[in-house]
């Protein structure tokens, strides 16, 4: 028996869940969030310095863009649908003001 997946319904449900994380990070979810998740994903403490607590609190970690290392000054960063902006803020610290761009989806 084949199960049909409604991709638009799934997309809507995921967007609603992550919007809830951003709006109410203290609520508690069936997945890790915030500083605890950043630590589980091996984000270094020094990366988190200066990141506003409200961005850190609503971090839901759907990706791990720094697996291959830190960015260098001036490197271009494009953030597609940044959520809480957590990774963008870290990338911005590394790449400097000339490296940042954003594209909202």
N, C-alpha and C positions, 0 to 999 in steps of 0.2 A: 504494500500500500504506500503510494507516494504522498508525502506531505507537501502541501503547497505553502510556499513562503511569500507573504505579502511584504515585499521589500520596503514599500513606502510606510506601512504600518510599523515595521521594525525600526526604520529610521526615525519615525515620529516618537516611538517609545524611548529610544536611546536619547534623543534630544531632550525629551521631557525629564528623563532621569538625571542627566547631567546638568540641566537647568536647575533642578531641585538641589543638586550638590552645591552649585554656585550660590544659590539663594539661601540655603539652610545647611551649611557644612557641619554643624554640630548635631544634626538629626540622627546620624548613624545609618549606615547602608549595608547592603549585603556584599560590599566590596570595600577594600581599604581606600582611605583618602588622606589628604593632608600630609603633615610632617612624617607620620608613621609610614605612609606609602613611599614617600621620597626616600626614606632610610632603607626600606625594603628593596628599592630599586637602585641602591648604591649611589644616590645623589650625595655628593660630598657636603659636609657642613659649611665649608667656605663658599660653596655655590649658593647656599641659601641665605647668606649674610646680605642684609639690605633688602630682601624680598618682603614686601608688605605681608603681614600675617593673614590678611583676608584673602590674598591670592594663594598663599601656601595652604590655608585651611580648606579651600575648595579645590585643591589639586586632586584630580582623579586618575591621572597617569595612564592614558590610553596609548601612549607611545613612550619611547625612551630615546630621544634624539641625540643624546650625548654619548652613546655607546662607543663611538670611535674617537672620542676625545673632545677637548674644548675647542671652541672656535678661536681664530686669531683676529687681532684688530683689523678692521676694514673688510673682513669677509662678509659676504651678503647673506642675509637671513630672510627667508620668506616664511611667514607664519600663515598657514591655511586653517582658518577656523580655530582660533586659539583657545577657546574655552575660558578658563580663568586667567590666561596669559602667563602662567607660571614659567613655562619653558622659554617664552619670549623674553621675559625679564632676565632670566639667566643668560640667554644668548646675547641680549643687548649689552650686558655688562662686559662680555668678552669681545664682541665685534665692534663696540663703540657706536657712536651716533651715525656714522656714515654707512654702517653695514645693515641697518634695520629697514625692512619694508614689511608691509602686511597686506594680506588679501583675505577678506572675510568671506566665508561661505555660508 
